[in-house]
C-alpha cells in the first residue's frame, strides 16, 4: 500500500464487495443462531410427551434461556471488544449446536435447563446482536452503519421466518428428536462467518486515543461513564419496554387469538406476519437511521405501537383485523434495534460498543421476562389479556416520551487516570 493510500478515508478504501461480505456474514450468523433458538418452542409438546415433566417444568427451561441470553451479551461483548469477535462467535456457535443436539437426550428439568437455557441460549447470546452489531460498526464506514445494522437485524428476523418450516418438515420426515439435532448441525453453517468478522476494537481504540492524545478507556471505565450518562439510561428504559412488548407477543399471541374466538390457524399466520414484516421494518429503519434523528425514530416507533394496540382493542376481532394488527406489530417489532445500536455507537464510539449494547440487551430481556410472566398471571387472574394491553399502551407512551431528551451527540469520555 502506498503512503498516500494509507491516509484515504475509510469510505474510499472500503469496497462494496467487502461491505456485502461483512453484512452477509453477520446477518447469516444472526439468522442461524436466532432461527434455531426461536424454533425450539415448536418442540415443547414433544418434549413433554417424551419426558413427562409437564409443560410448567419444561417452560422453566425456556424462561431461564430468555434471561441467560440477555445476561450473556454484556460479557460476550466485553470479551469480543478485547480478544476478538471471531473467537466469541466461534464458541457461541459451538454451544448452540451442542445444546440443541443434546436436548432430546435430557430427561430431567435440570438437564433441559442446562441444554436449552445455558448452552443453547448462552451460545446464541455470544453469537447474538450485541457482538454482531458491534462487529459491523467496527468493519463498515460510519455513514453506512445505520443501514448495516438494519440488514443484520433483518437477518435475525429472516431466521425466525425461515427456520420454522424447516423444523416442521424435518419433524414430519425424521421425527422430533432427529429434527432438533439436525437444527443443531445446521447452525454450524455460520462458522465460516468468523473469518469475515474476526478482529477486535483494541486497535481502533488505540488509534482514537493516539489521535486525541488521551488514554483509551477500559471496559469498566466505559461502562461506569455510560451508566452515569442520562441518555444511556433513557435508552435502557426504552429498550426494556421493547422487551416487554416483544416477549408478550411472542409468548401470548396464540392465547390472544384463542381468547378472541378465532381459529388456531390464525395464530400461526399472525406469528408468520410478525416475522415477515419485521424484515421490512428492520430494513426500513436501517435506511432511516442515516437520514433522521435516531431518538425521534425511536419515539415514533413506540408511539405507533401504543396507537396500534389501542385501535386493535377498539376494533372488531376478525381474522383480517388480527392479521393486519400482526403486520403492523411486525414492522415495529425489532426495528428499535438499529437506532438503539446506532445511538450507542454515536455517543460512545465503536471501541466498547459490544459491551455497552449488550447491557441494553440485558435490559431488553428483563423487560421480556416481565412481559411473558405478567401476561400469564393477568390472564390467569382475570380470564382476559385486556389489562396487559392497557399496561402496554401506557409503557409505549412512556417510552415515546423518554427518548425525546436524549442528547444525540458523541460524548467526551475520559479515562479514570486523566
C-alpha positions as CSV (number, residue, x, y, z in Angstrom):
1,X,0.0,0.0,0.0
2,X,1.4,3.4,-0.9
3,X,2.0,6.1,1.6
4,X,-0.9,8.2,0.2
5,X,-3.4,5.4,0.2
6,X,-2.9,4.8,3.9
7,X,-4.4,8.2,4.6
8,X,-7.5,7.8,2.4
9,X,-10.8,8.0,4.3
10,X,-12.4,4.7,5.3
11,X,-15.1,5.0,2.7
12,X,-12.5,5.2,-0.1
13,X,-10.7,2.1,0.9
14,X,-13.8,0.1,1.8
15,X,-15.1,-1.7,-1.3
16,X,-18.7,-2.5,-1.9
17,X,-17.7,-6.2,-2.2
18,X,-16.1,-6.2,1.3
19,X,-19.1,-4.4,2.7
20,X,-21.6,-7.1,1.5
21,X,-19.3,-9.9,2.7
22,X,-19.4,-8.4,6.2
23,X,-23.1,-7.9,6.1
24,X,-23.8,-11.4,4.8
25,X,-21.6,-12.9,7.4
26,X,-23.2,-11.0,10.3
27,X,-26.8,-11.3,9.1
28,X,-26.3,-15.0,8.2
29,X,-24.9,-15.8,11.7
30,X,-27.8,-14.0,13.3
31,X,-30.3,-15.8,11.1
32,X,-29.0,-19.2,12.1
33,X,-28.5,-18.6,15.8
34,X,-31.8,-16.7,16.3
35,X,-33.7,-19.0,14.0
36,X,-32.6,-22.2,15.8
37,X,-33.2,-20.6,19.2
38,X,-36.7,-19.3,18.5
39,X,-37.7,-22.6,16.8
40,X,-37.1,-24.6,20.0
41,X,-40.6,-23.8,21.2
42,X,-42.1,-25.9,18.5
43,X,-40.7,-29.0,20.3
44,X,-42.2,-28.2,23.7
45,X,-45.2,-30.6,23.3
46,X,-42.9,-33.4,22.1
47,X,-40.5,-32.8,24.9
48,X,-43.4,-33.0,27.4
49,X,-44.7,-36.3,25.8
50,X,-41.2,-37.8,25.8
51,X,-40.1,-36.8,29.4
52,X,-43.5,-36.5,31.2
53,X,-42.1,-33.5,33.1
54,X,-45.1,-31.2,32.5
55,X,-45.4,-28.0,30.5
56,X,-44.6,-25.9,33.5
57,X,-41.2,-27.5,34.2
58,X,-40.2,-27.5,30.5
59,X,-41.3,-23.9,30.2
60,X,-38.9,-23.0,33.0
61,X,-36.0,-24.1,30.9
62,X,-37.2,-21.7,28.1
63,X,-37.8,-18.9,30.6
64,X,-34.4,-19.3,32.0
65,X,-33.0,-19.2,28.5
66,X,-34.6,-15.8,28.0
67,X,-32.7,-14.3,30.9
68,X,-29.5,-16.1,30.2
69,X,-29.5,-14.9,26.6
70,X,-29.6,-11.4,27.9
71,X,-27.1,-11.9,30.7
72,X,-24.6,-13.4,28.3
73,X,-24.4,-10.5,26.0
74,X,-22.7,-7.8,28.0
75,X,-19.9,-10.2,29.0
76,X,-19.6,-11.6,25.5
77,X,-19.5,-8.1,24.1
78,X,-16.7,-7.1,26.6
79,X,-14.7,-10.2,25.6
80,X,-15.2,-9.6,21.9
81,X,-14.1,-5.9,22.3
82,X,-10.8,-7.2,23.8
83,X,-9.8,-10.6,22.4
84,X,-11.8,-10.7,19.2
85,X,-15.2,-11.1,17.7
86,X,-14.3,-14.3,15.8
87,X,-13.3,-16.3,18.8
88,X,-16.5,-15.3,20.7
89,X,-18.8,-16.2,17.7
90,X,-16.9,-19.5,17.2
91,X,-17.6,-20.5,20.8
92,X,-21.1,-19.3,20.7
93,X,-22.0,-21.3,17.5
94,X,-20.5,-24.5,19.0
95,X,-22.5,-24.0,22.2
96,X,-25.8,-23.5,20.3
97,X,-25.0,-26.7,18.3
98,X,-24.1,-28.8,21.3
99,X,-27.1,-27.6,23.4
100,X,-29.5,-28.2,20.6
101,X,-28.1,-31.7,19.8
102,X,-28.2,-33.0,23.4
103,X,-31.6,-31.6,24.3
104,X,-33.5,-34.7,23.1
105,X,-31.3,-36.8,25.4
106,X,-32.3,-34.8,28.5
107,X,-34.9,-36.4,30.8
108,X,-34.9,-34.0,33.8
109,X,-35.8,-30.4,34.3
110,X,-32.2,-29.5,35.3
111,X,-31.0,-31.3,32.2
112,X,-33.3,-29.2,30.0
113,X,-32.3,-26.0,31.8
114,X,-28.6,-26.9,31.1
115,X,-29.2,-27.8,27.4
116,X,-31.7,-25.2,26.4
117,X,-31.3,-22.5,29.0
118,X,-27.5,-22.5,29.5
119,X,-25.8,-23.9,26.4
120,X,-28.1,-23.1,23.5
121,X,-29.3,-19.7,24.9
122,X,-25.8,-18.7,26.1
123,X,-24.3,-19.6,22.8
124,X,-27.0,-17.6,20.9
125,X,-26.1,-14.7,23.2
126,X,-22.4,-15.0,22.2
127,X,-23.3,-15.1,18.6
128,X,-26.1,-12.5,19.1
129,X,-26.9,-8.9,18.3
130,X,-24.5,-7.1,20.7
131,X,-21.5,-8.9,19.2
132,X,-22.7,-8.8,15.6
133,X,-23.8,-5.2,15.6
134,X,-20.5,-4.1,17.2
135,X,-18.6,-6.1,14.6
136,X,-20.4,-4.4,11.7
137,X,-20.0,-1.0,13.3
138,X,-16.2,-1.6,13.5
139,X,-15.9,-3.0,10.0
140,X,-18.1,-0.7,7.9
141,X,-17.8,3.1,7.3
142,X,-19.6,5.3,9.9
143,X,-22.1,6.6,7.3
144,X,-23.3,3.1,6.4
145,X,-23.7,1.8,10.0
146,X,-27.4,2.5,10.2
147,X,-28.2,0.5,7.1
148,X,-25.8,-2.2,8.1
149,X,-27.5,-2.7,11.5
150,X,-30.8,-2.8,9.8
151,X,-29.6,-5.6,7.4
152,X,-28.1,-7.6,10.3
153,X,-31.3,-7.2,12.3
154,X,-33.4,-8.3,9.3
155,X,-31.2,-11.4,9.2
156,X,-32.4,-12.5,12.6
157,X,-36.0,-11.9,11.5
158,X,-35.5,-13.9,8.4
159,X,-34.0,-16.7,10.5
160,X,-37.2,-16.8,12.6
161,X,-39.3,-16.8,9.5
162,X,-37.4,-19.5,7.6
163,X,-36.3,-21.9,10.3
164,X,-39.8,-22.9,11.5
165,X,-40.9,-24.6,8.2
166,X,-37.5,-26.3,8.0
167,X,-38.1,-27.7,11.5
168,X,-41.6,-28.8,10.7
169,X,-40.5,-30.5,7.6
170,X,-37.7,-32.3,9.3
171,X,-40.0,-33.4,12.1
172,X,-42.5,-34.8,9.6
173,X,-39.7,-36.8,7.9
174,X,-37.4,-37.8,10.7
175,X,-39.3,-37.4,14.0
176,X,-38.9,-34.6,16.5
177,X,-35.6,-35.7,18.2
178,X,-33.7,-36.1,14.9
179,X,-35.2,-32.9,13.6
180,X,-33.9,-30.9,16.6
181,X,-30.5,-32.5,16.3
182,X,-30.3,-31.6,12.6
183,X,-31.0,-28.0,13.5
184,X,-28.0,-28.1,15.8
185,X,-25.9,-29.3,12.9
186,X,-27.4,-26.7,10.6
187,X,-26.2,-23.8,12.8
188,X,-22.6,-24.9,12.1
189,X,-23.1,-23.3,8.7
190,X,-22.3,-20.0,10.4
191,X,-18.7,-21.0,11.2
192,X,-17.2,-19.5,8.0
193,X,-18.5,-16.1,9.0
194,X,-15.9,-15.8,11.8
195,X,-13.2,-15.1,9.1
196,X,-15.1,-12.0,7.9
197,X,-16.0,-10.8,11.4
198,X,-12.7,-11.5,13.3
199,X,-10.8,-8.8,14.9
200,X,-11.4,-6.5,17.9
201,X,-11.7,-2.8,18.7
202,X,-8.4,-2.5,20.6
203,X,-6.6,-1.2,17.5
204,X,-9.4,1.3,16.8
205,X,-9.4,2.4,20.4
206,X,-5.7,2.9,20.4
207,X,-5.8,4.9,17.2
208,X,-8.6,7.1,18.5
209,X,-6.6,7.6,21.8
210,X,-3.4,8.5,19.9
211,X,-5.3,11.0,17.7
212,X,-6.9,12.7,20.7
213,X,-3.9,12.4,23.0
214,X,-5.9,10.6,25.6
215,X,-5.6,7.1,27.1
216,X,-8.1,4.5,25.8
217,X,-10.9,3.6,28.2
218,X,-11.1,0.2,29.9
219,X,-14.3,-1.7,29.7
220,X,-15.0,-0.8,33.4
221,X,-14.4,2.9,32.8
222,X,-16.6,2.9,29.7
223,X,-19.5,1.1,31.5
224,X,-19.2,3.4,34.5
225,X,-19.4,6.5,32.4
226,X,-22.2,5.2,30.3
227,X,-24.2,4.3,33.4
228,X,-23.7,7.9,34.6
229,X,-25.0,9.3,31.3
230,X,-28.7,10.1,31.4
231,X,-29.2,9.4,27.7
232,X,-27.9,5.9,28.1
233,X,-30.3,5.3,31.0
234,X,-33.2,6.5,28.8
235,X,-32.2,4.1,26.1
236,X,-32.1,1.2,28.6
237,X,-35.6,2.1,29.9
238,X,-37.0,2.3,26.4
239,X,-35.4,-1.0,25.4
240,X,-36.9,-2.6,28.5
241,X,-40.3,-1.6,27.2
242,X,-39.5,-3.1,23.9
243,X,-38.6,-6.4,25.5
244,X,-41.9,-6.4,27.5
245,X,-43.8,-5.9,24.3
246,X,-41.9,-8.4,22.1
247,X,-41.9,-11.2,24.7
248,X,-45.6,-10.7,25.5
249,X,-46.5,-11.1,21.8
250,X,-44.1,-14.0,21.2
251,X,-45.5,-15.9,24.2
252,X,-49.2,-15.0,24.4
253,X,-50.3,-14.0,20.9
254,X,-51.7,-17.6,20.3
255,X,-53.6,-17.2,23.6
256,X,-54.9,-13.8,22.4
257,X,-56.1,-15.3,19.2
258,X,-57.9,-18.1,21.1
259,X,-59.4,-15.5,23.6
260,X,-60.8,-13.6,20.6
261,X,-62.6,-16.8,19.4
262,X,-60.6,-17.1,16.2
263,X,-59.4,-20.3,14.6
264,X,-56.0,-21.6,15.8
265,X,-54.6,-21.3,12.3
266,X,-54.8,-17.5,12.6
267,X,-52.3,-17.7,15.4
268,X,-49.7,-19.3,13.2
269,X,-50.4,-16.9,10.4
270,X,-50.1,-14.0,12.8
271,X,-46.7,-15.1,14.0
272,X,-45.6,-15.5,10.4
273,X,-46.8,-12.0,9.6
274,X,-44.8,-10.6,12.5
275,X,-41.7,-12.3,11.3
276,X,-42.2,-11.3,7.7
277,X,-43.0,-7.6,8.3
278,X,-40.2,-7.4,10.9
279,X,-37.8,-7.8,8.0
280,X,-39.5,-4.9,6.3
281,X,-39.3,-2.8,9.4
282,X,-35.7,-3.6,10.1
283,X,-34.6,-2.7,6.6
284,X,-36.7,0.5,6.5
285,X,-35.4,1.6,9.9
286,X,-31.8,0.9,8.9
287,X,-32.3,3.2,5.9
288,X,-34.0,5.9,8.0
289,X,-31.2,5.9,10.6
290,X,-28.9,7.7,8.2
291,X,-31.5,10.4,7.4
292,X,-33.3,11.3,10.6
293,X,-32.6,11.7,14.3
294,X,-32.4,8.3,15.8
295,X,-34.1,9.3,19.1
296,X,-37.0,10.7,17.0
297,X,-37.3,7.4,15.1
298,X,-37.5,5.5,18.4
299,X,-40.2,7.9,19.8
300,X,-42.2,7.4,16.6
301,X,-41.9,3.6,16.8
302,X,-43.1,3.4,20.4
303,X,-46.0,5.8,19.7
304,X,-47.1,3.7,16.7
305,X,-47.1,0.6,18.9
306,X,-49.3,2.2,21.5
307,X,-51.7,3.6,18.9
308,X,-51.9,0.2,17.1
309,X,-52.7,-1.6,20.3
310,X,-55.4,1.0,21.1
311,X,-57.0,0.6,17.7
312,X,-56.8,-3.2,18.0
313,X,-58.7,-3.1,21.3
314,X,-61.5,-1.0,19.9
315,X,-61.7,-2.9,16.5
316,X,-63.9,-6.0,15.9
317,X,-61.8,-9.2,16.3
318,X,-61.9,-10.7,12.8
319,X,-59.2,-12.7,11.1
320,X,-58.4,-9.8,8.8
321,X,-58.0,-7.4,11.7
322,X,-55.8,-9.8,13.6
323,X,-53.5,-10.3,10.6
324,X,-53.3,-6.5,9.9
325,X,-52.5,-5.9,13.6
326,X,-49.8,-8.6,13.4
327,X,-48.3,-6.9,10.3
328,X,-48.2,-3.5,12.0
329,X,-46.6,-5.0,15.1
330,X,-44.1,-6.8,12.9
331,X,-43.0,-3.5,11.3
332,X,-42.2,-2.2,14.8
333,X,-41.3,-5.5,16.4
334,X,-37.5,-5.3,16.5
335,X,-36.9,-2.2,14.3
336,X,-35.9,-0.5,17.5
337,X,-32.6,-2.3,17.3
338,X,-30.9,-0.3,14.5
339,X,-31.5,3.2,16.0
340,X,-30.7,2.0,19.5
341,X,-27.4,0.4,18.4
342,X,-26.7,3.5,16.3
343,X,-27.1,5.8,19.3
344,X,-24.7,3.7,21.3
345,X,-22.1,3.9,18.5
346,X,-22.7,7.6,18.1
347,X,-22.5,8.5,21.7
348,X,-19.7,6.2,22.8
349,X,-17.9,5.2,19.6
350,X,-17.4,1.6,18.5
351,X,-14.5,0.8,20.9
352,X,-16.7,-0.7,23.7
353,X,-19.9,-0.9,21.7
354,X,-20.4,-4.7,22.0
355,X,-20.3,-4.5,25.8
356,X,-22.4,-1.3,26.1
357,X,-25.1,-2.6,23.7
358,X,-25.0,-5.9,25.5
359,X,-26.0,-4.2,28.7
360,X,-29.0,-2.7,26.8
361,X,-29.9,-6.2,25.5
362,X,-29.9,-7.4,29.1
363,X,-32.4,-4.6,30.0
364,X,-34.4,-5.7,27.0
365,X,-34.6,-9.3,28.3
366,X,-35.5,-8.2,31.8
367,X,-38.5,-6.4,30.2
368,X,-39.1,-9.6,28.1
369,X,-39.2,-11.8,31.2
370,X,-41.8,-9.4,32.8
371,X,-43.9,-9.3,29.7
372,X,-44.1,-13.1,29.3
373,X,-44.7,-13.7,33.0
374,X,-47.2,-10.9,33.6
375,X,-49.2,-11.9,30.6
376,X,-49.8,-15.3,32.0
377,X,-50.5,-14.1,35.5
378,X,-53.0,-11.4,34.4
379,X,-54.9,-13.9,32.1
380,X,-55.0,-16.5,34.9
381,X,-56.4,-13.9,37.3
382,X,-58.9,-12.1,35.0
383,X,-59.5,-14.5,32.1
384,X,-58.6,-11.8,29.7
385,X,-55.4,-10.1,28.3
386,X,-57.0,-6.6,28.4
387,X,-55.1,-5.3,31.4
388,X,-51.8,-6.3,29.8
389,X,-52.8,-4.4,26.7
390,X,-53.6,-1.3,28.9
391,X,-50.2,-1.6,30.6
392,X,-48.6,-2.0,27.2
393,X,-50.2,1.2,25.9
394,X,-49.0,3.2,28.9
395,X,-45.5,1.8,28.6
396,X,-45.4,2.6,24.9
397,X,-46.4,6.2,25.6
398,X,-43.8,6.5,28.3
399,X,-41.1,5.1,26.0
400,X,-42.1,7.5,23.3
401,X,-41.6,10.4,25.7
402,X,-38.5,9.2,27.4
403,X,-36.4,9.2,24.2
404,X,-37.1,12.9,23.5
405,X,-34.5,14.3,26.0
406,X,-31.7,12.0,24.7
407,X,-28.7,14.0,23.6
408,X,-27.7,12.6,20.2
409,X,-24.1,13.6,20.1
410,X,-20.7,11.9,20.7
411,X,-19.7,12.2,24.3
412,X,-16.2,13.2,25.5
413,X,-15.2,10.2,27.7
414,X,-12.2,10.4,30.0
415,X,-10.1,7.6,31.5
416,X,-10.1,7.4,35.3
417,X,-6.4,8.3,35.3
418,X,-6.9,11.6,33.5
